[in-house]
Amino acid sequence: MNRWDRRASDCTAAAHYAQAVSDHRVEALLDATGYTAGGPGVAVALRRPDGTTVTAARGRADPHRPFTPATVSYTAAVSKQIVAACIARTVLDGALDTRVPLRRWLPYLPPWADRVRIHHLAHHTSGLPTDAWVAGRIASRSGCRWDGPAVLRALATLPRLDFPPGSRFRSCSADYIALAALVERIVGNLARFAERRLFAPLGMTRTTLWSTAGALPADCAAGHPADAEMGAWPLPLSIGDGGVWSTVEDLHRWNTALLPGGVLDDRLRTLLHAPGRLDDGRAVEYAWGVHVGRDGAGRLVHSHGGHWAGGWTAGTVRLPDVGLTVAALSNSGDTAALTALSSGLVEQFAP
Protein backbone atom coordinates (compact mmCIF):
# COMPACT_ATOMS: atom_id res chain seq x y z
CA MET A 1 0.00 0.00 0.00
CA ASN A 2 1.21 3.50 -0.84
CA ARG A 3 2.20 5.34 2.33
CA TRP A 4 -0.27 8.13 1.49
CA ASP A 5 -3.22 5.70 1.38
CA ARG A 6 -4.38 6.27 4.92
CA ARG A 7 -7.69 5.29 6.48
CA ALA A 8 -10.19 8.05 7.06
CA SER A 9 -9.55 7.95 10.80
CA ASP A 10 -5.87 8.75 10.17
CA CYS A 11 -6.83 11.98 8.39
CA THR A 12 -8.97 13.52 11.12
CA ALA A 13 -6.51 16.26 12.06
CA ALA A 14 -6.10 17.49 8.49
CA ALA A 15 -9.82 17.38 7.83
CA HIS A 16 -10.58 19.25 11.05
CA TYR A 17 -8.09 21.96 10.11
CA ALA A 18 -9.69 22.40 6.69
CA GLN A 19 -13.17 22.67 8.23
CA ALA A 20 -12.03 25.66 10.28
CA VAL A 21 -11.62 27.77 7.10
CA SER A 22 -14.47 30.23 6.68
CA ASP A 23 -14.45 30.76 2.91
CA HIS A 24 -16.07 27.85 1.10
CA ARG A 25 -14.60 28.94 -2.26
CA VAL A 26 -11.11 27.97 -1.12
CA GLU A 27 -12.32 24.53 -0.10
CA ALA A 28 -14.07 24.12 -3.45
CA LEU A 29 -10.84 24.92 -5.27
CA LEU A 30 -8.96 22.36 -3.20
CA ASP A 31 -11.57 19.81 -4.27
CA ALA A 32 -11.41 20.86 -7.92
CA THR A 33 -7.61 20.61 -8.09
CA GLY A 34 -7.55 17.09 -6.66
CA TYR A 35 -6.08 17.60 -3.19
CA THR A 36 -7.48 15.08 -0.70
CA ALA A 37 -7.32 14.59 3.06
CA GLY A 38 -5.32 11.37 2.73
CA GLY A 39 -2.91 12.38 -0.03
CA PRO A 40 0.16 14.61 -0.19
CA GLY A 41 -0.36 17.91 1.55
CA VAL A 42 -1.07 21.45 0.45
CA ALA A 43 -1.55 24.76 2.24
CA VAL A 44 -2.55 28.19 1.00
CA ALA A 45 -2.63 31.65 2.54
CA LEU A 46 -4.72 34.26 0.76
CA ARG A 47 -4.92 37.98 1.41
CA ARG A 48 -8.21 39.23 0.06
CA PRO A 49 -8.50 42.78 -1.34
CA ASP A 50 -10.34 43.88 1.82
CA GLY A 51 -7.22 42.98 3.84
CA THR A 52 -8.61 39.86 5.50
CA THR A 53 -6.68 36.60 5.40
CA VAL A 54 -7.89 33.10 4.61
CA THR A 55 -5.75 30.01 5.18
CA ALA A 56 -6.54 26.44 4.28
CA ALA A 57 -4.71 23.12 4.29
CA ARG A 58 -5.34 19.54 3.34
CA GLY A 59 -3.47 16.24 3.20
CA ARG A 60 -0.39 14.87 4.91
CA ALA A 61 3.04 16.30 5.67
CA ASP A 62 4.09 12.69 6.20
CA PRO A 63 2.19 9.53 7.16
CA HIS A 64 2.00 10.69 10.79
CA ARG A 65 1.26 14.43 10.53
CA PRO A 66 -1.23 16.64 8.70
CA PHE A 67 -0.03 19.37 6.40
CA THR A 68 -1.00 22.77 7.88
CA PRO A 69 -0.23 26.43 7.12
CA ALA A 70 2.58 26.11 9.68
CA THR A 71 4.19 23.10 7.94
CA VAL A 72 7.70 23.68 6.59
CA SER A 73 8.04 22.78 2.92
CA TYR A 74 10.46 23.47 0.08
CA THR A 75 9.88 26.65 -1.93
CA ALA A 76 12.12 25.65 -4.87
CA ALA A 77 12.45 28.52 -7.40
CA VAL A 78 10.24 30.79 -5.29
CA SER A 79 13.51 31.13 -3.36
CA LYS A 80 14.86 33.33 -6.16
CA GLN A 81 12.91 36.39 -5.02
CA ILE A 82 14.25 36.03 -1.49
CA VAL A 83 17.84 35.55 -2.69
CA ALA A 84 17.28 38.52 -5.01
CA ALA A 85 16.16 40.61 -2.03
CA CYS A 86 19.44 39.79 -0.28
CA ILE A 87 21.36 40.90 -3.37
CA ALA A 88 19.24 44.02 -3.67
CA ARG A 89 20.08 44.85 -0.05
CA THR A 90 23.78 44.82 -0.91
CA VAL A 91 23.12 47.04 -3.94
CA LEU A 92 21.19 49.56 -1.87
CA ASP A 93 23.86 49.39 0.83
CA GLY A 94 26.40 50.44 -1.80
CA ALA A 95 28.37 47.18 -1.53
CA LEU A 96 27.53 45.84 -5.01
CA ASP A 97 27.41 47.53 -8.43
CA THR A 98 25.14 45.69 -10.87
CA ARG A 99 27.32 46.83 -13.79
CA VAL A 100 30.43 45.03 -12.51
CA PRO A 101 31.42 41.88 -14.47
CA LEU A 102 30.67 38.52 -12.90
CA ARG A 103 34.36 37.59 -13.14
CA ARG A 104 35.21 40.39 -10.72
CA TRP A 105 33.54 38.32 -7.98
CA LEU A 106 34.09 34.80 -9.32
CA PRO A 107 37.58 35.05 -10.88
CA TYR A 108 37.90 31.30 -11.50
CA LEU A 109 35.30 31.48 -14.27
CA PRO A 110 36.50 31.63 -17.92
CA PRO A 111 36.90 34.92 -19.87
CA TRP A 112 33.26 34.89 -20.99
CA ALA A 113 32.37 35.95 -17.42
CA ASP A 114 33.87 39.39 -18.17
CA ARG A 115 30.86 40.02 -20.41
CA VAL A 116 28.21 38.99 -17.88
CA ARG A 117 26.93 41.64 -15.48
CA ILE A 118 24.93 41.24 -12.29
CA HIS A 119 21.76 42.53 -13.92
CA HIS A 120 22.09 39.92 -16.69
CA LEU A 121 21.97 37.20 -14.06
CA ALA A 122 19.10 38.76 -12.13
CA HIS A 123 16.92 39.10 -15.25
CA HIS A 124 17.93 35.76 -16.85
CA THR A 125 19.56 37.40 -19.87
CA SER A 126 23.10 36.16 -19.19
CA GLY A 127 23.61 33.46 -21.81
CA LEU A 128 24.60 30.88 -19.19
CA PRO A 129 23.82 27.28 -20.15
CA THR A 130 20.63 25.30 -19.68
CA ASP A 131 19.99 23.19 -16.60
CA ALA A 132 20.28 20.10 -18.80
CA TRP A 133 23.83 21.03 -19.85
CA VAL A 134 24.87 21.74 -16.26
CA ALA A 135 23.30 18.51 -14.97
CA GLY A 136 25.06 16.52 -17.67
CA ARG A 137 28.41 18.04 -16.82
CA ILE A 138 27.90 17.42 -13.11
CA ALA A 139 26.96 13.79 -13.75
CA SER A 140 30.01 13.26 -15.93
CA ARG A 141 32.42 14.71 -13.38
CA SER A 142 31.03 14.10 -9.90
CA GLY A 143 27.99 11.88 -10.01
CA CYS A 144 24.40 13.14 -9.76
CA ARG A 145 24.62 15.56 -6.82
CA TRP A 146 23.36 19.00 -7.80
CA ASP A 147 24.54 21.71 -5.42
CA GLY A 148 26.04 25.17 -5.68
CA PRO A 149 29.73 24.17 -5.77
CA ALA A 150 29.04 21.49 -8.39
CA VAL A 151 27.19 23.97 -10.62
CA LEU A 152 30.03 26.50 -10.31
CA ARG A 153 32.60 23.81 -11.16
CA ALA A 154 30.56 22.99 -14.24
CA LEU A 155 30.48 26.66 -15.26
CA ALA A 156 34.27 26.82 -14.90
CA THR A 157 34.48 24.31 -17.80
CA LEU A 158 32.01 26.19 -20.04
CA PRO A 159 33.88 27.19 -23.22
CA ARG A 160 31.45 29.88 -24.35
CA LEU A 161 28.07 31.45 -23.57
CA ASP A 162 24.96 30.20 -25.35
CA PHE A 163 24.13 33.73 -26.55
CA PRO A 164 25.46 37.27 -26.04
CA PRO A 165 24.48 38.67 -22.64
CA GLY A 166 21.52 41.03 -22.90
CA SER A 167 20.33 39.69 -26.25
CA ARG A 168 17.50 37.41 -25.09
CA PHE A 169 15.68 36.03 -22.04
CA ARG A 170 16.06 32.41 -20.95
CA SER A 171 15.62 31.13 -17.42
CA CYS A 172 18.36 28.94 -16.01
CA SER A 173 19.27 27.87 -12.49
CA ALA A 174 22.94 28.79 -12.91
CA ASP A 175 22.10 32.52 -13.00
CA TYR A 176 20.86 32.59 -9.41
CA ILE A 177 23.41 30.07 -8.13
CA ALA A 178 26.13 32.39 -9.42
CA LEU A 179 24.38 35.37 -7.81
CA ALA A 180 24.21 33.60 -4.45
CA ALA A 181 27.91 32.70 -4.66
CA LEU A 182 29.01 36.24 -5.43
CA VAL A 183 26.85 37.89 -2.77
CA GLU A 184 28.34 35.53 -0.17
CA ARG A 185 31.72 37.06 -1.00
CA ILE A 186 30.27 40.36 0.15
CA VAL A 187 28.08 39.44 3.14
CA GLY A 188 29.66 36.18 4.32
CA ASN A 189 27.17 33.44 5.18
CA LEU A 190 24.06 34.12 3.10
CA ALA A 191 21.71 32.18 5.38
CA ARG A 192 22.70 34.32 8.37
CA PHE A 193 22.42 37.50 6.28
CA ALA A 194 18.91 36.54 5.14
CA GLU A 195 17.89 35.78 8.72
CA ARG A 196 19.20 39.11 10.00
CA ARG A 197 18.07 41.40 7.18
CA LEU A 198 14.85 39.73 6.01
CA PHE A 199 13.39 36.84 8.00
CA ALA A 200 13.72 38.21 11.55
CA PRO A 201 12.42 41.72 10.75
CA LEU A 202 9.41 40.24 8.93
CA GLY A 203 8.62 37.69 11.63
CA MET A 204 9.35 34.76 9.29
CA THR A 205 10.39 32.56 12.19
CA ARG A 206 10.06 29.23 10.37
CA THR A 207 11.92 30.21 7.19
CA THR A 208 15.53 29.34 6.46
CA LEU A 209 18.09 29.00 3.69
CA TRP A 210 19.22 25.39 3.87
CA SER A 211 21.98 23.46 2.07
CA THR A 212 23.07 20.86 4.59
CA ALA A 213 24.15 17.74 2.71
CA GLY A 214 22.39 14.52 3.66
CA ALA A 215 19.70 16.16 5.78
CA LEU A 216 16.50 18.17 5.56
CA PRO A 217 15.19 20.81 7.98
CA ALA A 218 13.59 19.41 11.12
CA ASP A 219 9.86 18.72 10.83
CA CYS A 220 9.69 19.54 7.12
CA ALA A 221 7.12 17.87 4.89
CA ALA A 222 8.29 14.71 3.14
CA GLY A 223 8.46 15.11 -0.63
CA HIS A 224 6.23 13.04 -2.88
CA PRO A 225 7.15 12.90 -6.61
CA ALA A 226 4.32 13.33 -9.08
CA ASP A 227 5.56 10.23 -10.92
CA ALA A 228 6.08 7.31 -8.55
CA GLU A 229 8.06 5.52 -11.28
CA MET A 230 10.82 8.14 -11.15
CA GLY A 231 12.55 6.52 -8.18
CA ALA A 232 14.59 8.35 -5.57
CA TRP A 233 15.67 11.94 -6.25
CA PRO A 234 18.63 13.68 -4.62
CA LEU A 235 17.89 16.23 -1.91
CA PRO A 236 17.61 19.87 -3.01
CA LEU A 237 20.93 21.39 -1.96
CA SER A 238 21.67 24.43 -4.14
CA ILE A 239 21.29 28.00 -2.92
CA GLY A 240 20.08 30.69 -5.30
CA ASP A 241 17.82 28.79 -7.65
CA GLY A 242 16.32 27.28 -4.49
CA GLY A 243 17.37 26.74 -0.91
CA VAL A 244 14.53 28.38 1.03
CA TRP A 245 12.29 26.23 3.24
CA SER A 246 9.24 28.01 4.59
CA THR A 247 5.56 27.85 5.52
CA VAL A 248 2.60 29.53 3.86
CA GLU A 249 2.17 31.60 7.00
CA ASP A 250 5.66 33.00 6.52
CA LEU A 251 5.26 33.40 2.75
CA HIS A 252 2.06 35.30 3.49
CA ARG A 253 4.14 37.70 5.61
CA TRP A 254 6.60 37.99 2.72
CA ASN A 255 3.83 38.72 0.21
CA THR A 256 2.24 41.33 2.47
CA ALA A 257 5.58 43.05 3.07
CA LEU A 258 6.02 43.49 -0.69
CA LEU A 259 2.66 45.17 -1.26
CA PRO A 260 2.53 48.98 -1.52
CA GLY A 261 2.71 50.30 2.01
CA GLY A 262 4.25 47.05 3.25
CA VAL A 263 7.01 46.97 5.82
CA LEU A 264 9.82 46.48 3.28
CA ASP A 265 11.17 49.86 2.27
CA ASP A 266 10.10 51.42 -1.01
CA ARG A 267 13.57 51.35 -2.58
CA LEU A 268 13.90 47.60 -2.12
CA ARG A 269 10.38 46.92 -3.34
CA THR A 270 10.91 49.11 -6.41
CA LEU A 271 14.21 47.46 -7.32
CA LEU A 272 12.86 43.92 -6.90
CA HIS A 273 9.91 44.60 -9.20
CA ALA A 274 11.75 46.58 -11.91
CA PRO A 275 11.57 44.54 -15.15
CA GLY A 276 14.75 43.86 -17.04
CA ARG A 277 15.60 45.16 -20.50
CA LEU A 278 17.48 43.66 -23.37
CA ASP A 279 20.29 45.59 -25.03
CA ASP A 280 17.92 46.63 -27.82
CA GLY A 281 15.58 48.25 -25.29
CA ARG A 282 12.85 45.62 -25.26
CA ALA A 283 11.38 44.93 -21.82
CA VAL A 284 11.69 41.52 -20.19
CA GLU A 285 8.77 40.38 -18.04
CA TYR A 286 11.16 39.25 -15.33
CA ALA A 287 12.41 41.48 -12.56
CA TRP A 288 14.58 40.31 -9.63
CA GLY A 289 13.49 36.74 -9.00
CA VAL A 290 9.87 37.42 -9.95
CA HIS A 291 7.79 37.52 -13.10
CA VAL A 292 6.17 40.91 -13.71
CA GLY A 293 3.34 41.26 -16.20
CA ARG A 294 -0.38 41.74 -16.68
CA ASP A 295 -3.06 39.10 -16.67
CA GLY A 296 -5.93 38.77 -19.13
CA ALA A 297 -7.92 41.39 -17.23
CA GLY A 298 -5.06 43.89 -17.38
CA ARG A 299 -4.16 43.56 -13.70
CA LEU A 300 -0.50 43.91 -12.69
CA VAL A 301 0.81 40.58 -11.38
CA HIS A 302 4.04 39.69 -9.55
CA SER A 303 4.41 35.93 -9.45
CA HIS A 304 6.74 32.96 -9.33
CA GLY A 305 6.34 29.23 -9.10
CA GLY A 306 8.75 26.49 -8.22
CA HIS A 307 9.06 22.73 -8.11
CA TRP A 308 11.57 20.07 -7.25
CA ALA A 309 10.92 16.79 -9.01
CA GLY A 310 11.63 14.94 -5.79
CA GLY A 311 8.23 16.05 -4.57
CA TRP A 312 7.67 19.72 -3.64
CA THR A 313 5.87 22.58 -5.37
CA ALA A 314 5.41 26.23 -4.43
CA GLY A 315 3.97 29.49 -5.69
CA THR A 316 3.48 33.12 -4.78
CA VAL A 317 1.21 35.63 -6.53
CA ARG A 318 0.79 39.31 -5.75
CA LEU A 319 -1.61 41.77 -7.38
CA PRO A 320 -0.23 44.98 -5.86
CA ASP A 321 -2.81 47.33 -7.33
CA VAL A 322 -5.73 45.46 -5.73
CA GLY A 323 -4.05 44.15 -2.56
CA LEU A 324 -4.53 40.45 -3.33
CA THR A 325 -1.83 37.88 -2.57
CA VAL A 326 -1.59 34.08 -2.69
CA ALA A 327 1.04 31.80 -1.14
CA ALA A 328 0.87 28.06 -1.75
CA LEU A 329 3.07 25.12 -0.78
CA SER A 330 2.70 21.40 -1.38
CA ASN A 331 4.76 18.28 -0.85
CA SER A 332 3.41 16.85 -4.09
CA GLY A 333 5.41 17.17 -7.28
CA ASP A 334 2.18 17.86 -9.22
CA THR A 335 3.02 21.30 -10.61
CA ALA A 336 -0.17 21.56 -12.66
CA ALA A 337 -2.39 21.11 -9.59
CA LEU A 338 -0.68 23.86 -7.58
CA THR A 339 -0.68 26.22 -10.56
CA ALA A 340 -4.40 25.62 -11.08
CA LEU A 341 -5.06 26.23 -7.39
CA SER A 342 -3.14 29.52 -7.31
CA SER A 343 -4.71 30.74 -10.55
CA GLY A 344 -8.16 29.75 -9.34
CA LEU A 345 -7.75 31.72 -6.13
CA VAL A 346 -6.78 34.83 -8.11
CA GLU A 347 -9.78 34.47 -10.41
CA GLN A 348 -12.16 33.87 -7.51
CA PHE A 349 -11.05 36.77 -5.34
CA ALA A 350 -9.59 39.47 -7.63
CA PRO A 351 -12.01 42.34 -8.28
Secondary structure by P-SEA (a helix, b strand, c coil): ccccccccccaaaaaaaaaacccaaaaaaaaaaccccccbbbbbbbbccccbbbbbbbccccccccccccbbbbbcccaaaaaaaaaaaaaaaccccccccccccccccccccccccaaaaaacccccccaaaaaaaaaacccccccaaaaaaaaaaccccccccccbbbbbaaaaaaaaaaaaaacccaaaaaaaccccccccccccccccccccccccbbbbbccccccccccccccccccccccaaaaaaaaaaacccccccaaaaaaaabbbbccccccccccccbbbbbcccbbbbbbbbbbbccbbbcbbbbccccbbbbbbbbcccaaaaaaaaaaaaaaaccc
